[in-house]
Amino acid sequence: MLKIGSYILLFYLAFRLSKHSFEFEKVSRLELIILPLYSTLMFFITMTWSEENIMVPIILLFLSFLVGWLQASKVEFKDEGKEDK
């Protein structure tokens, strides 16, 4: 039951993250922290650690840096003229 709940939560977070990925949207600090932590936690929980599978985290680490760099290269900052809460 825990596994099904984890997949439902993962699907919801992935949908929420990608829903407005190409539009300006104010992002909360909570979202900036929770999504990466949850993804990392789910990876370490579900990964089967063995000598044959050691290349999987290495490849995923490389791909995650590549995707992060591509996403960050298109970031635009907009000044709303408001103080941060």
Number of C-alpha atoms within 10 A of each C-alpha: 5 7 9 9 10 12 12 12 13 16 12 11 17 13 11 11 12 9 10 10 10 10 7 11 8 7 8 8 8 8 12 10 10 12 15 11 12 13 14 11 11 14 12 11 9 9 12 11 11 8 7 8 11 12 11 11 14 11 10 11 12 11 12 12 11 12 12 11 11 11 12 10 9 8 10 7 6 8 6 7 6 6 6 5 3
